[in-house]
């Protein structure tokens, strides 16, 4: 039995899409602020520079400079994922199609935020004492994995010696790469052919 699919045109200027885009930008700002505040507790240098706008001098936190790139990443990854995966069966009516597209838009936005946020703390989770204890427990249960796990533990135990000023861009770049890789993979994988048997 064959099913016909057709691509849905998502209007980026529609109020629903604009609202979800605004929520994504606010989510990127919230995640960035939370991450900077978390790292500031552990020694991230957060310099404040003065930006001259005519006669007015405004203070600007240097650590928040990547916030613009993170917001752009969220929005562009979300738009690309929606446009590449917004397919519906060729038979539903317009109201059903609109509800399906709305669900798809929200799901893609939540997915982008979840991927970035979960991969942002990987350098910290991997080098934590709790994760190292977990690896030691795996070694006691699965003895044949002891040599690779021992080398992994010795490598990971050197990570806490990295400066917070190095971990910050490393975490941001790893999270951005994770978002791009997963979005490209999902867009390619979930793109149905025009006729699926």
VOGU-3710 file (C-alpha; in Angstrom, 3 decimals, decimal comma):
1> xxxxxxxxxx> 0,000/0,000/0,000  1,432/3,384/-0,972  1,121/6,668/0,896  1,575/9,986/-0,809  3,334/12,779/1,076  3,634/16,398/0,167  5,797/19,126/1,577  4,049/21,809/3,580  5,023/25,417/3,026  5,725/26,944/6,429
11> xxxxxxxxxx> 5,128/30,686/6,372  7,803/32,217/8,568  5,854/35,461/8,894  2,780/33,844/10,398  2,036/34,761/14,043  2,448/31,182/15,310  5,857/30,755/13,736  6,989/34,213/14,880  5,864/33,418/18,438  7,772/30,129/18,482
21> xxxxxxxxxx> 10,833/31,915/17,058  10,607/34,535/19,816  10,324/31,810/22,448  13,418/30,152/20,954  15,408/33,389/21,184  14,291/33,840/24,809  15,231/30,220/25,558  18,698/30,768/24,074  19,152/33,869/26,242  17,996/31,980/29,351
31> xxxxxxxxxx> 20,288/28,990/28,688  23,257/31,274/27,978  22,720/33,342/31,122  22,284/30,219/33,231  25,463/28,695/31,818  27,525/31,878/32,329  26,274/32,261/35,902  27,082/28,596/36,609  30,615/28,969/35,246  31,171/32,288/37,011
41> xxxxxxxxxx> 30,823/30,459/40,323  33,647/28,112/39,270  36,043/30,805/38,043  34,984/32,011/34,600  36,397/35,501/34,035  33,488/37,734/33,134  34,916/41,077/32,036  32,685/44,087/31,609  33,601/46,425/28,758  32,118/49,809/27,987
51> xxxxxxxxxx> 30,466/50,194/24,578  30,216/53,757/23,259  26,970/54,651/21,493  27,424/58,313/20,683  27,703/60,083/24,014  26,299/57,154/25,994  28,586/54,481/27,463  26,860/51,146/28,062  28,392/48,280/30,073  28,608/44,959/28,234
61> xxxxxxxxxx> 29,548/41,533/29,603  32,110/39,891/27,312  31,035/36,377/28,357  27,593/37,078/26,872  28,998/37,850/23,405  28,325/34,280/22,115  24,649/34,798/23,017  23,982/36,304/19,575  25,435/33,252/17,840  23,493/30,864/20,073
71> xxxxxxxxxx> 20,215/32,637/19,322  20,976/32,533/15,584  21,867/28,827/15,834  18,586/28,037/17,603  16,472/29,893/15,061  18,239/28,716/11,885  18,491/25,082/13,022  14,789/25,134/13,917  13,750/26,713/10,600  15,823/24,222/8,612
81> xxxxxxxxxx> 14,474/21,247/10,548  10,871/22,383/10,137  11,226/23,079/6,430  12,917/19,754/5,732  10,599/17,584/7,817  7,214/19,316/7,482  5,531/16,710/5,316  1,960/15,515/5,638  -0,062/12,873/3,894  -1,604/14,211/0,755
91> xxxxxxxxxx> -5,157/13,511/1,903  -5,794/15,449/5,160  -7,999/18,530/5,158  -6,644/22,057/5,731  -7,547/22,181/9,451  -5,864/18,867/10,172  -2,839/19,957/8,144  -2,584/23,192/10,140  -2,686/21,354/13,462  -0,043/18,869/12,261
101> xxxxxxxxxx> 2,249/21,682/11,159  1,775/23,495/14,487  2,758/20,360/16,397  5,767/19,851/14,117  6,921/23,446/14,659  6,768/23,145/18,454  8,422/19,698/18,461  11,320/20,908/16,323  11,836/23,950/18,548  11,851/21,805/21,703
111> xxxxxxxxxx> 14,258/19,361/20,074  16,781/22,087/19,190  16,710/23,469/22,745  17,015/19,984/24,273  19,994/18,985/22,111  21,910/22,183/22,833  21,186/22,221/26,559  21,954/18,541/27,129  25,250/18,664/25,237  26,336/21,978/26,788
121> xxxxxxxxxx> 27,345/20,399/30,085  29,093/17,320/28,617  32,670/18,483/29,428  31,581/19,025/33,042  29,589/15,821/33,423  32,293/13,678/31,847  34,954/15,043/34,194  32,782/14,847/37,322  33,553/12,481/40,184  30,112/10,887/39,843
131> xxxxxxxxxx> 30,796/9,857/36,239  34,219/8,474/37,178  32,574/6,417/39,951  30,067/5,146/37,405  32,927/4,008/35,135  34,587/2,270/38,082  31,310/0,448/38,826  31,047/-0,653/35,196  34,591/-2,025/35,450  33,693/-4,112/38,494
141> xxxxxxxxxx> 30,674/-5,594/36,702  32,230/-6,024/33,243  35,830/-7,007/33,868  36,748/-7,365/30,195  36,241/-3,606/29,740  38,821/-2,746/32,393  41,754/-1,721/30,093  39,788/0,762/27,948  37,902/2,113/30,965  41,156/2,642/32,889
151> xxxxxxxxxx> 42,611/4,617/29,982  39,363/6,602/29,726  39,443/7,379/33,460  43,056/8,571/33,265  42,197/10,790/30,298  39,042/12,166/31,887  40,691/12,833/35,228  42,992/15,325/33,479  40,025/17,375/32,207  39,305/19,204/35,484
161> xxxxxxxxxx> 42,742/20,845/35,171  41,442/22,826/32,177  40,729/26,439/32,926  37,064/27,525/33,030  37,910/30,098/30,354  38,833/27,198/28,044  35,898/24,990/29,037  33,412/27,750/28,235  34,132/28,024/24,471  34,750/24,268/24,302
171> xxxxxxxxxx> 31,293/23,570/25,729  29,598/26,093/23,446  31,296/24,722/20,344  30,541/21,094/21,258  26,882/21,958/21,857  26,664/23,877/18,567  28,256/20,987/16,663  25,860/18,540/18,320  22,864/20,651/17,256  24,090/20,932/13,660
181> xxxxxxxxxx> 24,915/17,218/13,406  21,618/16,017/14,885  19,516/18,481/12,875  21,212/17,486/9,617  20,812/13,805/10,454  17,130/14,143/11,364  16,370/16,319/8,346  17,896/13,738/6,026  16,367/10,738/7,813  12,828/12,028/8,291
191> xxxxxxx> 12,439/13,445/4,830  9,873/11,114/3,237  9,860/10,418/-0,419  6,881/11,618/-2,390  5,547/8,075/-2,403  6,352/5,599/0,337  5,523/1,941/-0,134
//
